Amino acid sequence: MPHHDAAVIRSRAPVFLIVSLVLVAAALLGVAVGAVPVPPTALVRLLLHRWGIGGVGAPERRDIVILLLLRLPRVVAAILVGSSLAVCGVVMQGLFRNPMASPEILGLSAGGSLGAVIAIASGLAAQAAFAIPGFTILGALVSATCIYLLSSTRGTTSLLYIVIAGLAMSSLFGGLTSALLLFSNQYQVSQFVFWTMGGLDGRGWQHILVSAPIVVPGIVVLGLFTRELNLFTLGEQEALALGMPVELTKRVLLAICAVVTGVAISVGGPIGFVGLLVPHLMRFLVGPDHRVLLPISALGGAAFLVICDLVGRVLAPPFEIRVGIITAVIGSPYLLGLIVRIQRRDAVRAR
Amino acid sequence: MSAAILQARGLSWGTGGVTIVNRVDFSVARGELVGVIGPNGAGKTTLLRLMAGILMPSAGDVELEGRSVPSMDPRSRARRIAFMTQDIAQVFPFTVMEIVLMGRYPHVARLRPETPEDHERARHMLSYVGMGPLEERTFNGLSGGERQLVLFAKALAQDTDVLLLDEPSSSLDIHHEDRVFSMAQELAREGRAVAASVHNLAVAAHYCSRLVLLEKGRVAREGPPELVLRSDILDRVYGTRTVVAPSLATGSLTVSVVPEGRQPRGTRVHLIGGAGSAVNLTRELTRRGCALSGGIAHEQDSDEKLWRSLGVPLRAVGAFARISDEEVQAASSLVEQADLTILCVFPVGVGNVGNLRLAARARRLLVLQPGPEEAPRVLLTPEARALFNEICSRAAVLPYEGILAAVQDAASG
């Protein structure tokens, strides 16, 4: 293995700056681009006008409606969901010392989706605004519990088996989700796609008001455990020897991951590959230290999803390609490439 | 022995219905380097993990100065006891320095970065183990031995009173093995308590002040190396034949395994040697399955010691004693029974000229010729010279390889 990463790790501050700039640029574009063109400056003008700075006049009324009620909440939703999934990916990869772990691969996303569909099919979703997020959290928690029990059985559960178990759970929950949707009378093709692939269309402030108060503190709390995540990569025995309460920490982190993932899915559906791909890209840029990796992945995940959503909107107008489809198209080849790379590395190590 | 800092009583642990550690009493005191030895699967690693508080005993207790280790708060436990594992499967590209800094975890305040002192300690320990120049390298890219030294530095960075090392030199060359154990000794002298599981018994004997020999999860024997490393008990525990002898170079005990007594394949060879001249042939011919006999040797001579340890039938006289005609007579039965007799290269004087007389009685005699880089044969008396010339006229004088070939011929013919 080449020893190039040390030099890369030293260049952390510029990476933060660049990723932040990309996020801001993507967000401005995300607000500007769509069926009706609104200049990117409109948002800035609107803000300046609202704050009464520099005597800036208000943009057109039509633009204000499009900006504030359609595009801005959608971009904010992309930021929240992208950050959540990427940060949960970082946490799960560290927790299980496995570069292939992520909320969707370990079945948390599928569990959340199933929860949402149960809420819809049972009619609860129509009665209470909190029913869908409540059930997505519950579904993700069920998956997380299964994974926890599997990974904590005595003896050394191979990390590969955890991934396979996650995939098995994903298939099971995915199948149940499809079945429920097919038999429910609220069945619509768009909903089917939403709860199997995810999307951000039609996300409004009501989604953000419900999700942000859970997701933002959740990410912050996960960020308090970065040193523990570093220790997890040494192996649980080592972490224990260094004085970390391993089982407790693992339970807390998995539970928070399930809650954050669950809420993110209630907003965007089970958008795939963000939690797998973003931590990888960021690790490549800043190194594996979670104290740096986790915050940069929060930024990177947000930028990635805003961009993917943007691409979906501009690729084939007037149609929108769902963001989950875009991430899947980018993510699947990446996952294959990752497997090949890991195989090669293991082959080198086995020599 | 001073009072133990870490003490276990009646310690047991098992998994899947198999008891790995069975009612073991174990202790380490400050200033001690205790070696835990025993065959594979004897429970060495498990015992150390139990002592470190990272495995919960199914029975018995471990106490650190009177406090029960399993019920201690993990963080305060890790400030007192460090455990060094053999290797870790790190999948992410952490640098060596980052790995060593993780050893500071129990000392670093929550939500605070490591202090300059933490960095200082980590850097110091890395250079202490000789890995200073590699601090920016990726841990995964190191060799197994380098990784082990880094893990040693990490355990030292933890700055604990008790150090438990699980086969700290399993991937190391002899130089680094010596370094690690010398450092462990030094740490013990500083007043820390150190225990290490060790596979290499000579290393254990050389560095450890006390040994604990485990057999199937129980303590088979415990004490200073001279009392634990005895062939009788090692043979039973390891299920092989061993020879324990002080090393000529260091004076500490070495343990060697005697080649399994393969059924000798016919050829009987008698070796006439002295002063260690027959060592190489003895080893090689034993390996080839010859039935050896030896003599006439002098007691305490290295040939005699080797023959005795291998159970080779021999005749011997007291150290420096003159070989009498009676002795030659008594030994001649060995020579006469042998298919081949080999006369090795050793100095012949008044005391051992009897060995030349013995050689003269051989059914078939091979005389070993000194190699071009070896000292020539020394014959100190006129009698010895005359006798030797007479013998050679009736014997095959061959170099080492020629002798081996002749033995081979005799075996197949």
Interface residues (C-beta under 8 A of the other chain):
Chain A: M1 P2 H3 D5 A6 I9 G94 R97 N98 P99 R154 G155 L224 R227 N230 L231 T233 L234 G235 Q237 E238 L240 A241 L242 G243 M244 P245 R283 G287 P288 D289 R291
Chain B: T15 G16 R49 A52 I54 P74 R75 S76 R77 A78 R79 A82 F83 T85 I88 A89 Q90 V91 F92 P93 F94 T95 E98 I99 M102 G103 Y105 P106 V108 L111 P113 E136 R137 T138 N140 G141 Q158
